[in-house]
Amino acid sequence: MGKLEFDIQNPENAIKLSFLLGNGQVVLITSCDAQKKVHGILTASWMTPTSHIPLLLTISVGNGKEGSESENYRASYKLIEDTAEFGLNIPTKELIEAVGKIGTVHSNQVDKYAETGLTAMESKMIKVNLIKECYLNIECKVTDEYITGDHTVFVAEPALVHINDDVLENGIFSEKYRSKNNQIHFGDIIDLWNMW
Ligand SMILES: Cc1cc2nc3c(=O)[nH]c(=O)nc-3n(C[C@H](O)[C@H](O)[C@H](O)COP(=O)(O)O)c2cc1C
């Protein structure tokens, strides 16, 4: 089989390649402002653990300026900056439509809970709401942040983790939640929108 050079100076190709490389499990990031008036939800596929002990997680959030026509403006970015906290919520396949919709509108313009029918659940260690319909919810406190380009990577330490009572079976994560068929991956949404 031959090899071709793929031109990533072409922005369209660069974005497409990031789609292929970042085809991981999709999560919903919740956030709020310090006064708890604006509640954000962001669909995110750029989430990865980055340390076992201490357990640290990273998310990458677009840092474009509001009103600048930037593709990378995220209302959630300012909210996470405001509180240095976020909730990490993991949805299963049946929430795919909500996950898609949340990824297309801004939290300071639309009440994404009302729009999708998802239920806000109070957290215990942070201000931010969590999403009840997600099977795993992690209350996260930001410990570091790095501007990497048009996104900022937030590093966070989990303060408390909530799981549905059927997630563990005899001490192991049950097939229902381990199965890739029941998780939403970035590519599932891209397939849905025919955007590869
Ligand atoms: C499947 C999918 C994955 C996404 N992953 C990310 C991501 O990892 N980081 C990010 O900043 N935006 C990501 N987005 C885009 C945001 O979800 C989208 O811009 C959203 O409207 C931002 O909401 P907000 O303005 O309320 O923060 C993704 C969108 C979709 C549909």
The ligand as an SDF file (V2000), in Angstrom:
LIG
                    3D

 31 33  0  0  0  0  0  0  0  0999 V2000
  -19.4810   15.8880   19.3630 C   0  0  0  0  0  0  0  0  0  0  0  0
  -18.9590   17.2430   19.7490 C   0  0  0  0  0  0  0  0  0  0  0  0
  -17.7790   17.3580   20.4590 C   0  0  0  0  0  0  0  0  0  0  0  0
  -17.2820   18.6090   20.8420 C   0  0  0  0  0  0  0  0  0  0  0  0
  -16.1300   18.6840   21.5670 N   0  0  0  0  0  0  0  0  0  0  0  0
  -15.7020   19.8930   22.0140 C   0  0  0  0  0  0  0  0  0  0  0  0
  -14.5520   19.9800   22.8540 C   0  0  0  0  0  0  0  0  0  0  0  0
  -13.9310   18.9890   23.2300 O   0  0  0  0  0  0  0  0  0  0  0  0
  -14.1710   21.2210   23.2590 N   0  0  0  0  0  0  0  0  0  0  0  0
  -14.8440   22.3640   22.8970 C   0  0  0  0  0  0  0  0  0  0  0  0
  -14.4600   23.4630   23.2960 O   0  0  0  0  0  0  0  0  0  0  0  0
  -15.9390   22.2940   22.1140 N   0  0  0  0  0  0  0  0  0  0  0  0
  -16.3830   21.0870   21.6800 C   0  0  0  0  0  0  0  0  0  0  0  0
  -17.5120   21.0190   20.9110 N   0  0  0  0  0  0  0  0  0  0  0  0
  -18.2220   22.2590   20.5500 C   0  0  0  0  0  0  0  0  0  0  0  0
  -19.0970   22.8140   21.6770 C   0  0  0  0  0  0  0  0  0  0  0  0
  -19.8500   21.7900   22.3040 O   0  0  0  0  0  0  0  0  0  0  0  0
  -20.0660   23.8670   21.1020 C   0  0  0  0  0  0  0  0  0  0  0  0
  -19.3210   24.9270   20.5360 O   0  0  0  0  0  0  0  0  0  0  0  0
  -21.0750   24.3910   22.0930 C   0  0  0  0  0  0  0  0  0  0  0  0
  -22.0850   25.0630   21.4020 O   0  0  0  0  0  0  0  0  0  0  0  0
  -20.4520   25.3210   23.1150 C   0  0  0  0  0  0  0  0  0  0  0  0
  -21.4060   25.6330   24.0880 O   0  0  0  0  0  0  0  0  0  0  0  0
  -21.2470   26.8900   25.0520 P   0  0  0  0  0  0  0  0  0  0  0  0
  -21.0890   28.1020   24.1710 O   0  0  0  0  0  0  0  0  0  0  0  0
  -22.4980   26.9040   25.8480 O   0  0  0  0  0  0  0  0  0  0  0  0
  -20.0240   26.6510   25.8740 O   0  0  0  0  0  0  0  0  0  0  0  0
  -18.0030   19.7820   20.5050 C   0  0  0  0  0  0  0  0  0  0  0  0
  -19.2170   19.6660   19.8010 C   0  0  0  0  0  0  0  0  0  0  0  0
  -19.6910   18.4180   19.4260 C   0  0  0  0  0  0  0  0  0  0  0  0
  -20.9880   18.3320   18.7020 C   0  0  0  0  0  0  0  0  0  0  0  0
  1  2  1  0
  2  3  1  0
  2 30  2  0
  3  4  2  0
  4  5  1  0
  4 28  1  0
  5  6  2  0
  6  7  1  0
  6 13  1  0
  7  8  2  0
  7  9  1  0
  9 10  1  0
 10 11  2  0
 10 12  1  0
 12 13  2  0
 13 14  1  0
 14 15  1  0
 14 28  1  0
 15 16  1  0
 16 17  1  0
 16 18  1  0
 18 19  1  0
 18 20  1  0
 20 21  1  0
 20 22  1  0
 22 23  1  0
 23 24  1  0
 24 25  2  0
 24 26  1  0
 24 27  1  0
 28 29  2  0
 29 30  1  0
 30 31  1  0
M  END
$$$$
